[in-house]
Amino acid sequence: MSSHYAHRFRRKLALVPVVSWVRHRGIHLLTVGRYTYTSDQRFQAIHSPQNEDWTLQIRYPQIRDSGYYECQVSTTPPIGHAMVLTVVEPITTIIGGPDMFINKGSTMNLTCIIKHSPEPPPLIYWTHDSKLRIENLKQGST
Protein backbone atom coordinates (compact mmCIF):
# COMPACT_ATOMS: atom_id res chain seq x y z
CA MET A 1 0.00 0.00 0.00
CA SER A 2 1.34 3.40 -0.90
CA SER A 3 2.42 5.71 1.89
CA HIS A 4 1.13 8.82 0.12
CA TYR A 5 -1.98 9.90 -1.71
CA ALA A 6 -2.06 13.03 -3.82
CA HIS A 7 -4.88 14.52 -5.87
CA ARG A 8 -4.07 17.22 -8.40
CA PHE A 9 -6.31 20.02 -9.67
CA ARG A 10 -5.28 22.04 -12.73
CA ARG A 11 -6.91 25.30 -13.79
CA LYS A 12 -5.66 28.34 -15.70
CA LEU A 13 -5.86 31.26 -13.33
CA ALA A 14 -5.70 34.79 -14.78
CA LEU A 15 -5.29 36.75 -11.55
CA VAL A 16 -3.98 35.27 -8.35
CA PRO A 17 -7.01 33.61 -6.77
CA VAL A 18 -6.48 31.37 -3.78
CA VAL A 19 -6.91 27.60 -3.98
CA SER A 20 -8.28 25.83 -0.89
CA TRP A 21 -8.79 22.18 -0.07
CA VAL A 22 -11.81 21.18 2.04
CA ARG A 23 -12.77 17.80 3.48
CA HIS A 24 -16.57 17.54 3.47
CA ARG A 25 -16.76 15.37 6.59
CA GLY A 26 -17.43 18.08 9.15
CA ILE A 27 -16.69 20.79 6.52
CA HIS A 28 -13.04 20.79 7.53
CA LEU A 29 -10.80 23.44 5.94
CA LEU A 30 -7.50 21.70 5.21
CA THR A 31 -5.45 24.25 3.28
CA VAL A 32 -5.64 27.78 1.87
CA GLY A 33 -2.98 28.47 -0.69
CA ARG A 34 0.11 26.66 0.52
CA TYR A 35 -0.82 27.15 4.18
CA THR A 36 -2.18 24.21 6.15
CA TYR A 37 -5.09 24.89 8.54
CA THR A 38 -5.49 21.45 10.05
CA SER A 39 -3.55 20.14 13.02
CA ASP A 40 -3.10 16.84 11.17
CA GLN A 41 0.38 17.25 9.72
CA ARG A 42 -0.16 14.48 7.16
CA PHE A 43 -2.04 17.02 4.99
CA GLN A 44 -0.12 19.46 2.80
CA ALA A 45 -0.92 21.63 -0.22
CA ILE A 46 1.76 21.64 -2.89
CA HIS A 47 1.99 24.20 -5.69
CA SER A 48 4.78 24.73 -8.14
CA PRO A 49 4.99 28.25 -9.65
CA GLN A 50 6.07 26.67 -12.98
CA ASN A 51 2.70 25.01 -13.56
CA GLU A 52 -0.96 25.35 -12.63
CA ASP A 53 -1.21 22.25 -10.45
CA TRP A 54 -2.40 22.42 -6.86
CA THR A 55 -1.89 19.11 -5.11
CA LEU A 56 -3.34 17.95 -1.81
CA GLN A 57 -0.93 15.42 -0.37
CA ILE A 58 -1.98 13.07 2.42
CA ARG A 59 0.95 11.22 3.93
CA TYR A 60 0.22 7.72 5.24
CA PRO A 61 -3.50 7.70 4.33
CA GLN A 62 -5.81 5.82 6.68
CA ILE A 63 -9.29 4.34 6.27
CA ARG A 64 -10.74 7.31 8.19
CA ASP A 65 -9.41 9.65 5.48
CA SER A 66 -11.96 8.24 3.01
CA GLY A 67 -14.67 10.65 1.91
CA TYR A 68 -15.45 13.71 -0.19
CA TYR A 69 -12.76 16.34 -0.79
CA GLU A 70 -13.10 19.57 -2.73
CA CYS A 71 -10.65 21.94 -4.32
CA GLN A 72 -12.11 25.46 -4.23
CA VAL A 73 -10.82 28.45 -6.20
CA SER A 74 -11.60 31.96 -4.93
CA THR A 75 -12.86 33.41 -8.20
CA THR A 76 -16.11 35.21 -8.99
CA PRO A 77 -18.13 33.05 -9.24
CA PRO A 78 -16.23 30.51 -7.10
CA ILE A 79 -15.01 27.33 -8.76
CA GLY A 80 -15.12 23.98 -7.00
CA HIS A 81 -14.08 20.51 -8.01
CA ALA A 82 -15.14 17.63 -5.73
CA MET A 83 -13.82 14.09 -5.69
CA VAL A 84 -14.25 10.96 -3.59
CA LEU A 85 -11.25 9.32 -1.94
CA THR A 86 -11.53 5.70 -0.87
CA VAL A 87 -8.65 4.36 1.19
CA VAL A 88 -8.50 0.57 1.12
CA GLU A 89 -6.57 -1.82 3.31
CA PRO A 90 -5.28 -4.96 1.60
CA ILE A 91 -6.34 -8.33 3.01
CA THR A 92 -4.08 -11.37 2.73
CA THR A 93 -4.99 -15.04 2.96
CA ILE A 94 -3.04 -18.22 2.36
CA ILE A 95 -4.86 -20.84 0.31
CA GLY A 96 -5.46 -23.98 2.34
CA GLY A 97 -6.24 -22.50 5.70
CA PRO A 98 -4.22 -21.88 8.83
CA ASP A 99 -3.14 -25.54 9.30
CA MET A 100 -1.74 -27.83 6.61
CA PHE A 101 -0.34 -31.37 6.93
CA ILE A 102 2.03 -33.01 4.43
CA ASN A 103 4.23 -36.09 4.36
CA LYS A 104 7.91 -35.68 5.24
CA GLY A 105 9.97 -35.01 2.12
CA SER A 106 6.94 -33.89 0.07
CA THR A 107 6.82 -30.71 -1.97
CA MET A 108 4.48 -28.01 -0.76
CA ASN A 109 3.36 -24.82 -2.49
CA LEU A 110 2.00 -21.91 -0.46
CA THR A 111 -0.09 -19.33 -2.28
CA CYS A 112 -0.75 -15.91 -0.76
CA ILE A 113 -3.81 -14.08 -2.10
CA ILE A 114 -3.85 -10.29 -1.73
CA LYS A 115 -7.25 -8.60 -2.11
CA HIS A 116 -8.24 -4.92 -2.16
CA SER A 117 -4.79 -3.65 -3.11
CA PRO A 118 -4.88 -0.72 -5.56
CA GLU A 119 -1.41 -1.68 -6.82
CA PRO A 120 0.78 -4.79 -6.57
CA PRO A 121 2.95 -4.82 -3.45
CA PRO A 122 6.63 -4.11 -4.18
CA LEU A 123 7.70 -7.03 -1.93
CA ILE A 124 6.12 -10.07 -0.33
CA TYR A 125 7.77 -11.45 2.80
CA TRP A 126 7.31 -15.07 3.85
CA THR A 127 8.09 -15.89 7.47
CA HIS A 128 8.30 -19.12 9.45
CA ASP A 129 8.27 -19.01 13.25
CA SER A 130 8.67 -15.21 13.07
CA LYS A 131 11.86 -15.50 10.99
CA LEU A 132 12.16 -14.13 7.45
CA ARG A 133 12.50 -17.03 5.01
CA ILE A 134 11.78 -15.70 1.53
CA GLU A 135 11.58 -12.23 0.04
CA ASN A 136 9.45 -12.54 -3.08
CA LEU A 137 10.11 -9.86 -5.72
CA LYS A 138 8.18 -11.28 -8.67
CA GLN A 139 4.56 -10.26 -9.12
CA GLY A 140 2.27 -13.26 -9.12
CA SER A 141 4.85 -15.51 -7.42
CA THR A 142 3.92 -17.99 -4.74
Backbone hydrogen bonds, N-H to C=O, Kabsch-Sander energy under -0.5 kcal/mol:
donor,donor_aa,acceptor,acceptor_aa,energy
5,Y,58,I,-1.8
7,H,56,L,-1.7
9,F,54,W,-1.8
11,R,52,E,-1.0
14,A,12,K,-0.5
20,S,72,Q,-3.1
21,W,31,T,-1.6
22,V,70,E,-2.6
23,R,28,H,-2.9
24,H,22,V,-0.5
24,H,68,Y,-2.5
25,R,68,Y,-0.5
26,G,24,H,-0.8
27,I,24,H,-2.1
28,H,23,R,-3.0
29,L,27,I,-0.6
30,L,21,W,-2.6
30,L,28,H,-0.5
31,T,21,W,-1.6
32,V,35,Y,-2.4
33,G,19,V,-3.0
35,Y,32,V,-2.1
37,Y,30,L,-3.3
38,T,30,L,-0.6
41,Q,39,S,-1.0
43,F,40,D,-1.7
44,Q,57,Q,-1.9
46,I,55,T,-2.9
48,S,53,D,-0.8
51,N,48,S,-1.7
54,W,9,F,-2.2
55,T,46,I,-3.0
56,L,7,H,-2.2
57,Q,44,Q,-3.3
57,Q,55,T,-0.7
58,I,5,Y,-3.1
59,R,42,R,-2.6
59,R,57,Q,-0.5
60,Y,3,S,-4.6
65,D,62,Q,-2.2
66,S,63,I,-2.0
67,G,85,L,-2.7
69,Y,83,M,-2.7
70,E,22,V,-2.6
71,C,81,H,-2.6
72,Q,20,S,-3.2
72,Q,70,E,-0.6
73,V,79,I,-3.3
74,S,18,V,-2.5
75,T,73,V,-2.3
79,I,73,V,-1.9
81,H,71,C,-2.4
83,M,69,Y,-2.7
85,L,67,G,-3.0
87,V,85,L,-0.5
88,V,86,T,-0.6
91,I,115,K,-2.3
93,T,113,I,-2.0
95,I,93,T,-0.5
95,I,111,T,-2.4
97,G,94,I,-1.5
106,S,103,N,-2.1
113,I,93,T,-3.3
113,I,111,T,-0.5
115,K,91,I,-2.9
115,K,113,I,-0.5
124,I,136,N,-1.7
126,W,134,I,-2.9
128,H,131,K,-2.5
131,K,128,H,-1.3
133,R,126,W,-3.0
134,I,126,W,-1.5
136,N,124,I,-3.3
136,N,134,I,-0.6
137,L,135,E,-0.6
141,S,138,K,-1.6
